[in-house]
Amino acid sequence: MLQIIYQDDDLVAIHKPAGLLVHRSMLDRHETRFAVQLLRDQLGRRVYPAHRLDKGTSGLLLFGLSPESGRALAMAFEAQSVEKRYHAIVRGWPAATGVIDHALAKQLDESEIRSGAPQGPIQPACTHFERLAITEQPWSVDRYPHTRYALMALAPVTGRRHQLRRHMKHISHPIIGDATYGKGIHNRKFAEELGVNRLFLACSHMQFAHPSTGKTLSLHCPLADEFAAVITALGWAVP
């Protein structure tokens, strides 16, 4: 059963667990469980995803309960009128606050990849960040006797695919557990020491205009238990 964070006549918000795809993907042909399918079966009705989260990312995922509300929510995301906040654990100690204004090449969808289409166009991309906590652990990785980590709040202004993961790599503070944009030796050491192997990125807050009433709706999603346990183990307060 998926955890429902909010539901009314027009939309439903769930806590998507890490490792669950939003919908069927040719790039993950072996997967048999998808958020769209699970939620449809749980509610006994069709649902319409308004956006997507990476397979490894946990947290808030919105669905319309009608084609009209799903389309309105999707348009709000495209118009950048949805305020989003994520939490992440990253390698190193970034600045206390900052803005990453770094354009990203559009990542191709599955059909474009299969057809051998050229790289997509360069698109503006902007992320605000705040460092919430830091730690230094006595774990030797590469040539360093100790390893530094930080708990971050990330607020993407734009919504490019893998934006937060790519932006954190761009400033040399990749998200822990990121097999694509991070470094394997660091990810493996972190998992070995903390006993949790996942991408440490979660969508924890969204604020947007309700598709029917226009009133501001503010949703909060607690971090997954294993994410919160790692934060506690590192000596930080769970946000």
Secondary structure in CASP SS format (residue, H / E / C, confidence):
PFRMAT SS
TARGET T0000
AUTHOR 0000-0000-0000
METHOD secondary structure of the structure
MODEL  1
M C 1.00
L C 1.00
Q E 1.00
I E 1.00
I E 1.00
Y E 1.00
Q E 1.00
D C 1.00
D C 1.00
D C 1.00
L E 1.00
V E 1.00
A E 1.00
I E 1.00
H E 1.00
K E 1.00
P C 1.00
A C 1.00
G C 1.00
L C 1.00
L E 1.00
V C 1.00
H C 1.00
R C 1.00
S C 1.00
M H 1.00
L H 1.00
D H 1.00
R C 1.00
H C 1.00
E C 1.00
T C 1.00
R C 1.00
F E 1.00
A H 1.00
V H 1.00
Q H 1.00
L H 1.00
L H 1.00
R H 1.00
D H 1.00
Q H 1.00
L H 1.00
G C 1.00
R C 1.00
R C 1.00
V C 1.00
Y E 1.00
P E 1.00
A C 1.00
H C 1.00
R C 1.00
L C 1.00
D C 1.00
K C 1.00
G C 1.00
T C 1.00
S E 1.00
G E 1.00
L E 1.00
L E 1.00
L E 1.00
F E 1.00
G E 1.00
L C 1.00
S C 1.00
P H 1.00
E H 1.00
S H 1.00
G H 1.00
R H 1.00
A H 1.00
L H 1.00
A H 1.00
M H 1.00
A H 1.00
F H 1.00
E H 1.00
A C 1.00
Q C 1.00
S C 1.00
V C 1.00
E E 1.00
K E 1.00
R E 1.00
Y E 1.00
H E 1.00
A E 1.00
I E 1.00
V E 1.00
R E 1.00
G C 1.00
W C 1.00
P C 1.00
A C 1.00
A C 1.00
T E 1.00
G E 1.00
V E 1.00
I E 1.00
D E 1.00
H C 1.00
A C 1.00
L E 1.00
A E 1.00
K C 1.00
Q C 1.00
L C 1.00
D C 1.00
E H 1.00
S H 1.00
E H 1.00
I H 1.00
R H 1.00
S C 1.00
G C 1.00
A C 1.00
P C 1.00
Q C 1.00
G C 1.00
P C 1.00
I E 1.00
Q E 1.00
P C 1.00
A C 1.00
C E 1.00
T E 1.00
H E 1.00
F E 1.00
E E 1.00
R E 1.00
L E 1.00
A E 1.00
I E 1.00
T E 1.00
E E 1.00
Q E 1.00
P C 1.00
W C 1.00
S C 1.00
V E 1.00
D C 1.00
R C 1.00
Y E 1.00
P C 1.00
H C 1.00
T E 1.00
R E 1.00
Y E 1.00
A E 1.00
L E 1.00
M E 1.00
A E 1.00
L E 1.00
A E 1.00
P E 1.00
V C 1.00
T C 1.00
G C 1.00
R C 1.00
R C 1.00
H C 1.00
Q H 1.00
L H 1.00
R H 1.00
R H 1.00
H H 1.00
M H 1.00
K H 1.00
H H 1.00
I C 1.00
S C 1.00
H C 1.00
P C 1.00
I E 1.00
I C 1.00
G C 1.00
D C 1.00
A C 1.00
T C 1.00
Y C 1.00
G C 1.00
K C 1.00
G H 1.00
I H 1.00
H H 1.00
N H 1.00
R H 1.00
K H 1.00
F H 1.00
A H 1.00
E H 1.00
E H 1.00
L H 1.00
G C 1.00
V C 1.00
N C 1.00
R C 1.00
L C 1.00
F C 1.00
L E 1.00
A E 1.00
C E 1.00
S E 1.00
H E 1.00
M E 1.00
Q E 1.00
F E 1.00
A E 1.00
H C 1.00
P C 1.00
S C 1.00
T C 1.00
G C 1.00
K C 1.00
T E 1.00
L E 1.00
S E 1.00
L E 1.00
H E 1.00
C C 1.00
P C 1.00
L C 1.00
A C 1.00
D H 1.00
E H 1.00
F H 1.00
A H 1.00
A H 1.00
V H 1.00
I H 1.00
T H 1.00
A H 1.00
L C 1.00
G C 1.00
W C 1.00
A C 1.00
V C 1.00
P C 1.00
END
